[in-house]
Amino acid sequence: MHSFMYFMQHHWLSVVLITGIVLAAVFVYKYWDHIVIKGSGRK
């Protein structure tokens, strides 16, 4: 557990980046249809 805390303290920026990427991927996956329909006008 100590090594995990050490990792978090020294690599929190990469953890934040990875979390942001995952959240963005989930968001795009969930709302892909809405994005595509709005972007291309009509299907």
N, CA, C and O atoms as a CHARMM CRD file, in Angstrom:
* protein
*
  172
    1    1 MET  N      0.83400  -1.19400   0.00000 PROA 1      0.00000
    2    1 MET  CA     0.00000   0.00000   0.00000 PROA 1      0.00000
    3    1 MET  C      0.87500   1.25400   0.00000 PROA 1      0.00000
    4    1 MET  O      0.52600   2.25500  -0.62500 PROA 1      0.00000
    5    2 HSD  N      2.00500   1.19900   0.69700 PROA 2      0.00000
    6    2 HSD  CA     2.91500   2.35000   0.74400 PROA 2      0.00000
    7    2 HSD  C      3.40000   2.70500  -0.66400 PROA 2      0.00000
    8    2 HSD  O      3.47900   3.88000  -1.02100 PROA 2      0.00000
    9    3 SER  N      3.72000   1.69500  -1.44800 PROA 3      0.00000
   10    3 SER  CA     4.21400   1.94600  -2.80200 PROA 3      0.00000
   11    3 SER  C      3.12500   2.60000  -3.65400 PROA 3      0.00000
   12    3 SER  O      3.42200   3.41000  -4.53200 PROA 3      0.00000
   13    4 PHE  N      1.86300   2.24500  -3.39200 PROA 4      0.00000
   14    4 PHE  CA     0.75600   2.85000  -4.13400 PROA 4      0.00000
   15    4 PHE  C      0.65600   4.34300  -3.82800 PROA 4      0.00000
   16    4 PHE  O      0.47500   5.15200  -4.73800 PROA 4      0.00000
   17    5 MET  N      0.77300   4.70800  -2.55500 PROA 5      0.00000
   18    5 MET  CA     0.73600   6.11500  -2.17100 PROA 5      0.00000
   19    5 MET  C      1.91700   6.86600  -2.78300 PROA 5      0.00000
   20    5 MET  O      1.76800   7.99600  -3.24800 PROA 5      0.00000
   21    6 TYR  N      3.08600   6.23400  -2.78000 PROA 6      0.00000
   22    6 TYR  CA     4.28000   6.83400  -3.39400 PROA 6      0.00000
   23    6 TYR  C      4.02800   7.08700  -4.87900 PROA 6      0.00000
   24    6 TYR  O      4.35200   8.15300  -5.40100 PROA 6      0.00000
   25    7 PHE  N      3.44800   6.09700  -5.54700 PROA 7      0.00000
   26    7 PHE  CA     3.14600   6.21500  -6.97000 PROA 7      0.00000
   27    7 PHE  C      2.17100   7.36900  -7.20800 PROA 7      0.00000
   28    7 PHE  O      2.36800   8.16700  -8.12400 PROA 7      0.00000
   29    8 MET  N      1.11800   7.45900  -6.38400 PROA 8      0.00000
   30    8 MET  CA     0.11800   8.50800  -6.53500 PROA 8      0.00000
   31    8 MET  C      0.74000   9.89100  -6.35400 PROA 8      0.00000
   32    8 MET  O      0.40200  10.82500  -7.08000 PROA 8      0.00000
   33    9 GLN  N      1.64500  10.02100  -5.38600 PROA 9      0.00000
   34    9 GLN  CA     2.26400  11.31700  -5.11400 PROA 9      0.00000
   35    9 GLN  C      3.15700  11.75900  -6.26900 PROA 9      0.00000
   36    9 GLN  O      3.21800  12.94800  -6.58100 PROA 9      0.00000
   37   10 HSD  N      3.84500  10.82100  -6.90300 PROA 10     0.00000
   38   10 HSD  CA     4.82200  11.18200  -7.93400 PROA 10     0.00000
   39   10 HSD  C      4.26000  11.10000  -9.35200 PROA 10     0.00000
   40   10 HSD  O      4.84900  11.64200 -10.28700 PROA 10     0.00000
   41   11 HSD  N      3.12700  10.42700  -9.51100 PROA 11     0.00000
   42   11 HSD  CA     2.58000  10.24300 -10.85900 PROA 11     0.00000
   43   11 HSD  C      1.11900  10.66200 -10.92400 PROA 11     0.00000
   44   11 HSD  O      0.37500  10.16800 -11.77300 PROA 11     0.00000
   45   12 TRP  N      0.69100  11.56800 -10.03900 PROA 12     0.00000
   46   12 TRP  CA    -0.71800  11.96700 -10.01200 PROA 12     0.00000
   47   12 TRP  C     -1.13300  12.63200 -11.31800 PROA 12     0.00000
   48   12 TRP  O     -2.29000  12.53200 -11.72800 PROA 12     0.00000
   49   13 LEU  N     -0.19100  13.31300 -11.97500 PROA 13     0.00000
   50   13 LEU  CA    -0.53500  14.00000 -13.21800 PROA 13     0.00000
   51   13 LEU  C     -0.92800  12.99400 -14.30100 PROA 13     0.00000
   52   13 LEU  O     -1.92100  13.18700 -15.00400 PROA 13     0.00000
   53   14 SER  N     -0.14600  11.92000 -14.43200 PROA 14     0.00000
   54   14 SER  CA    -0.47300  10.90200 -15.43100 PROA 14     0.00000
   55   14 SER  C     -1.76300  10.18900 -15.05800 PROA 14     0.00000
   56   14 SER  O     -2.53600   9.79500 -15.93200 PROA 14     0.00000
   57   15 VAL  N     -1.99900  10.02100 -13.74500 PROA 15     0.00000
   58   15 VAL  CA    -3.25300   9.39800 -13.30500 PROA 15     0.00000
   59   15 VAL  C     -4.43800  10.27500 -13.71100 PROA 15     0.00000
   60   15 VAL  O     -5.46000   9.77100 -14.17800 PROA 15     0.00000
   61   16 VAL  N     -4.29500  11.58600 -13.52900 PROA 16     0.00000
   62   16 VAL  CA    -5.35400  12.52100 -13.91400 PROA 16     0.00000
   63   16 VAL  C     -5.58100  12.46900 -15.42200 PROA 16     0.00000
   64   16 VAL  O     -6.72300  12.47100 -15.88200 PROA 16     0.00000
   65   17 LEU  N     -4.50000  12.42100 -16.18500 PROA 17     0.00000
   66   17 LEU  CA    -4.61500  12.36400 -17.64100 PROA 17     0.00000
   67   17 LEU  C     -5.33300  11.09700 -18.08000 PROA 17     0.00000
   68   17 LEU  O     -6.23200  11.14700 -18.92000 PROA 17     0.00000
   69   18 ILE  N     -4.93300   9.95500 -17.51000 PROA 18     0.00000
   70   18 ILE  CA    -5.55700   8.67800 -17.86400 PROA 18     0.00000
   71   18 ILE  C     -7.03700   8.70400 -17.50700 PROA 18     0.00000
   72   18 ILE  O     -7.87900   8.25900 -18.28700 PROA 18     0.00000
   73   19 THR  N     -7.35300   9.23100 -16.31400 PROA 19     0.00000
   74   19 THR  CA    -8.75400   9.30900 -15.89300 PROA 19     0.00000
   75   19 THR  C     -9.55700  10.17800 -16.85900 PROA 19     0.00000
   76   19 THR  O    -10.68000   9.83400 -17.23000 PROA 19     0.00000
   77   20 GLY  N     -8.97400  11.30200 -17.26100 PROA 20     0.00000
   78   20 GLY  CA    -9.65200  12.18800 -18.19700 PROA 20     0.00000
   79   20 GLY  C     -9.89300  11.52100 -19.54300 PROA 20     0.00000
   80   20 GLY  O    -10.95900  11.67900 -20.13700 PROA 20     0.00000
   81   21 ILE  N     -8.90600  10.77700 -20.02100 PROA 21     0.00000
   82   21 ILE  CA    -9.03600  10.07600 -21.29900 PROA 21     0.00000
   83   21 ILE  C    -10.14600   9.03300 -21.21800 PROA 21     0.00000
   84   21 ILE  O    -10.95600   8.90100 -22.13600 PROA 21     0.00000
   85   22 VAL  N    -10.17500   8.29200 -20.10300 PROA 22     0.00000
   86   22 VAL  CA   -11.19900   7.25600 -19.92100 PROA 22     0.00000
   87   22 VAL  C    -12.58600   7.89400 -19.87100 PROA 22     0.00000
   88   22 VAL  O    -13.52200   7.40600 -20.50300 PROA 22     0.00000
   89   23 LEU  N    -12.71200   8.97600 -19.12600 PROA 23     0.00000
   90   23 LEU  CA   -14.01000   9.65500 -19.02900 PROA 23     0.00000
   91   23 LEU  C    -14.44700  10.17800 -20.39100 PROA 23     0.00000
   92   23 LEU  O    -15.61800  10.06600 -20.75400 PROA 23     0.00000
   93   24 ALA  N    -13.51000  10.75100 -21.14700 PROA 24     0.00000
   94   24 ALA  CA   -13.83200  11.26300 -22.47500 PROA 24     0.00000
   95   24 ALA  C    -14.27800  10.12800 -23.39700 PROA 24     0.00000
   96   24 ALA  O    -15.22800  10.28500 -24.16400 PROA 24     0.00000
   97   25 ALA  N    -13.59300   8.98700 -23.32200 PROA 25     0.00000
   98   25 ALA  CA   -13.94100   7.83700 -24.15500 PROA 25     0.00000
   99   25 ALA  C    -15.34200   7.33500 -23.81700 PROA 25     0.00000
  100   25 ALA  O    -16.13000   7.02400 -24.70900 PROA 25     0.00000
  101   26 VAL  N    -15.64600   7.25900 -22.51800 PROA 26     0.00000
  102   26 VAL  CA   -16.97600   6.81100 -22.09300 PROA 26     0.00000
  103   26 VAL  C    -18.04300   7.80200 -22.56000 PROA 26     0.00000
  104   26 VAL  O    -19.10500   7.40100 -23.03600 PROA 26     0.00000
  105   27 PHE  N    -17.75500   9.09200 -22.42200 PROA 27     0.00000
  106   27 PHE  CA   -18.70100  10.13200 -22.84000 PROA 27     0.00000
  107   27 PHE  C    -18.98400  10.03600 -24.33800 PROA 27     0.00000
  108   27 PHE  O    -20.13900  10.06600 -24.76300 PROA 27     0.00000
  109   28 VAL  N    -17.91800   9.92000 -25.13300 PROA 28     0.00000
  110   28 VAL  CA   -18.07600   9.81900 -26.59000 PROA 28     0.00000
  111   28 VAL  C    -18.83900   8.55200 -26.95200 PROA 28     0.00000
  112   28 VAL  O    -19.70100   8.57600 -27.83000 PROA 28     0.00000
  113   29 TYR  N    -18.52400   7.43600 -26.27400 PROA 29     0.00000
  114   29 TYR  CA   -19.18800   6.16500 -26.55800 PROA 29     0.00000
  115   29 TYR  C    -20.68400   6.25700 -26.26600 PROA 29     0.00000
  116   29 TYR  O    -21.50100   5.72600 -27.01800 PROA 29     0.00000
  117   30 LYS  N    -21.04100   6.93400 -25.16700 PROA 30     0.00000
  118   30 LYS  CA   -22.45500   7.02500 -24.78200 PROA 30     0.00000
  119   30 LYS  C    -23.22500   7.97400 -25.68800 PROA 30     0.00000
  120   30 LYS  O    -24.38400   7.71500 -26.01300 PROA 30     0.00000
  121   31 TYR  N    -22.58600   9.08600 -26.10400 PROA 31     0.00000
  122   31 TYR  CA   -23.30600  10.11000 -26.85000 PROA 31     0.00000
  123   31 TYR  C    -22.89700  10.16900 -28.32000 PROA 31     0.00000
  124   31 TYR  O    -23.13900  11.16400 -29.00300 PROA 31     0.00000
  125   32 TRP  N    -22.26500   9.07600 -28.80500 PROA 32     0.00000
  126   32 TRP  CA   -21.76500   9.05800 -30.18000 PROA 32     0.00000
  127   32 TRP  C    -22.89000   9.31600 -31.17600 PROA 32     0.00000
  128   32 TRP  O    -22.73000  10.11100 -32.10300 PROA 32     0.00000
  129   33 ASP  N    -24.03700   8.64200 -30.98700 PROA 33     0.00000
  130   33 ASP  CA   -25.15700   8.78900 -31.91700 PROA 33     0.00000
  131   33 ASP  C    -25.60400  10.24600 -31.99900 PROA 33     0.00000
  132   33 ASP  O    -25.82200  10.76800 -33.09200 PROA 33     0.00000
  133   34 HSD  N    -25.74200  10.90100 -30.84900 PROA 34     0.00000
  134   34 HSD  CA   -26.18000  12.29600 -30.82600 PROA 34     0.00000
  135   34 HSD  C    -25.15900  13.18600 -31.53400 PROA 34     0.00000
  136   34 HSD  O    -25.52700  14.08000 -32.29600 PROA 34     0.00000
  137   35 ILE  N    -23.87300  12.93300 -31.27700 PROA 35     0.00000
  138   35 ILE  CA   -22.81000  13.73600 -31.88400 PROA 35     0.00000
  139   35 ILE  C    -22.82800  13.57000 -33.40800 PROA 35     0.00000
  140   35 ILE  O    -22.73900  14.55000 -34.14700 PROA 35     0.00000
  141   36 VAL  N    -22.94400  12.31900 -33.87000 PROA 36     0.00000
  142   36 VAL  CA   -22.91300  12.04500 -35.30900 PROA 36     0.00000
  143   36 VAL  C    -24.12300  12.67100 -35.99300 PROA 36     0.00000
  144   36 VAL  O    -23.99500  13.28200 -37.05400 PROA 36     0.00000
  145   37 ILE  N    -25.31000  12.51600 -35.37900 PROA 37     0.00000
  146   37 ILE  CA   -26.53400  13.05500 -35.97700 PROA 37     0.00000
  147   37 ILE  C    -26.44100  14.57700 -36.07500 PROA 37     0.00000
  148   37 ILE  O    -26.80500  15.15600 -37.09800 PROA 37     0.00000
  149   38 LYS  N    -25.95400  15.22700 -35.01100 PROA 38     0.00000
  150   38 LYS  CA   -25.83300  16.68600 -35.03000 PROA 38     0.00000
  151   38 LYS  C    -24.77300  17.12500 -36.03700 PROA 38     0.00000
  152   38 LYS  O    -24.95600  18.12300 -36.73400 PROA 38     0.00000
  153   39 GLY  N    -23.67000  16.38700 -36.11800 PROA 39     0.00000
  154   39 GLY  CA   -22.56600  16.77300 -36.98600 PROA 39     0.00000
  155   39 GLY  C    -22.91200  16.64500 -38.46100 PROA 39     0.00000
  156   39 GLY  O    -22.50800  17.48500 -39.26500 PROA 39     0.00000
  157   40 SER  N    -23.66200  15.59300 -38.83100 PROA 40     0.00000
  158   40 SER  CA   -23.95400  15.34000 -40.24000 PROA 40     0.00000
  159   40 SER  C    -25.33500  15.86000 -40.63000 PROA 40     0.00000
  160   40 SER  O    -25.76200  15.67000 -41.76900 PROA 40     0.00000
  161   41 GLY  N    -26.02800  16.50100 -39.72200 PROA 41     0.00000
  162   41 GLY  CA   -27.35000  17.03400 -40.02900 PROA 41     0.00000
  163   41 GLY  C    -28.41900  15.97300 -39.87900 PROA 41     0.00000
  164   41 GLY  O    -29.03900  15.85200 -38.82200 PROA 41     0.00000
  165   42 ARG  N    -28.64200  15.18500 -40.95900 PROA 42     0.00000
  166   42 ARG  CA   -29.64400  14.11300 -40.89500 PROA 42     0.00000
  167   42 ARG  C    -29.01300  12.79500 -41.25900 PROA 42     0.00000
  168   42 ARG  O    -28.02200  12.74100 -41.98800 PROA 42     0.00000
  169   43 LYS  N    -29.60300  11.72000 -40.73900 PROA 43     0.00000
  170   43 LYS  CA   -29.11800  10.37500 -41.09900 PROA 43     0.00000
  171   43 LYS  C    -29.87700   9.89600 -42.32400 PROA 43     0.00000
  172   43 LYS  O    -29.63600   8.78900 -42.80600 PROA 43     0.00000
